[in-house]
Amino acid sequence: MEDAGKKCFVCEKVYPAGETSVNKTVMLPVCKNCIGTAEEKQKEEEYLDSLADGLVCGCI
């Protein structure tokens, strides 16, 4: 089965696996057009902020 490619988490376009890198902050594929852009940084922040939405630690 042929690799269908990877979807850039910033622009949401599908690229062949060899044309994407992994964003080390959110561990998602990012294309060469989006890497290092302000849009990538904004998406990183959105993904990280959404992780804690509605969660409160009750251990303290």
NORQUI-V745633 format. One record per helix or strand. SS is the DSSP state (h for helix, s for strand). FROM is the first residue (numbers start at 1). LEN is the number of residues. Records with the same first field share a line. If there is no record, write none. Layout:
# NORQUI-V745633
SS=FROM-LEN  FROM-LEN
This chain:
# NORQUI-V745633
s=6-2  14-2  20-4  28-4
h=17-3  38-14
